[in-house]
Amino acid sequence: MKRLIAPGLGLAFALVLGPALAQEPDPKALVEKAIKAHGGEETLLKLQTARTKGSGTVDVMGLSIKFTSETVQTPTKHKTRMVMDALGQKIDTTEVFDGDKAWLVLMNKIIDLDGDQLKAMKDSAHASNVETLVPLLKDKQFTLEALKEEKVNDKPAVGVRVKAKGQRDVDLWFDKDTNLVVKVARISYDSDSMKDAKYEAIVTDYKDFGGIKHASKVQVIKDGKKFMELDITDVKPVDKVDGKEFARPL
């Protein structure tokens, strides 16, 4: 049988067209693997309503300030109390987003958050929902796009961009070997610079919290610079949160 294509031409086509024909990872399959790696759908659904405690440092105005924190969250609401030690002064703050409005309680003074600050709280709530993974395969508002492979903590990671109408994109990165979430990246408003900033959360040191696999260390990088380091000390799913938790003080 005569050759229809010369051997040299076959090699040339392979070299030129091969990369273009290579298939991108299926983003849905990546999320399915990640859900399994994190303990399965049932386990992750429990984390949609949970209490989390931790401690760490946050960089503000050139200072590295120590803090302890406690967060309670539902799929649409969250509340975080932070007690900071700034130059020997104790600063107690509570930040609340009730699904519609947001406010900050600082040293017993209530500050309503609106405009870009309120939008930033909504961005945060959306990102928290995305990070529970399960809604990405069940809620039709989400569309997924594969991202190019990159290294996170010097290890290969595969990424998925999560899109939803009316929401900013959230990029999730999964360790290529373990399928665990290792990085979350998004754009949101920064009240310090009063403009948008890129936030990257690097999550490491997964531990078992009562049967739930969860990262115990988080490093937040803002526009390429270290912003916060958090050690998570406790994660507890709760069946229900009393609505009073998110009630605005009178």
Secondary structure by P-SEA (a helix, b strand, c coil): ccccccaaaaaaaaaaccccccccccaaaaaaaaaaaaccaaaaaaaccbbbbbcccccccccccccccccccccccbbbbbbbbcccbbbbbbbbbcccbbbbbcccbbbbbcaaaaaaaaaaaaaaaaaacccccccccbbbbbccccccccbbbbbbbbbbccccbbbbbcccccccccbbbbbbbbccccbbbbbbbbbccccccccbbbbcbbbbbccccccbbbbbcbbbbbcccccccccccc
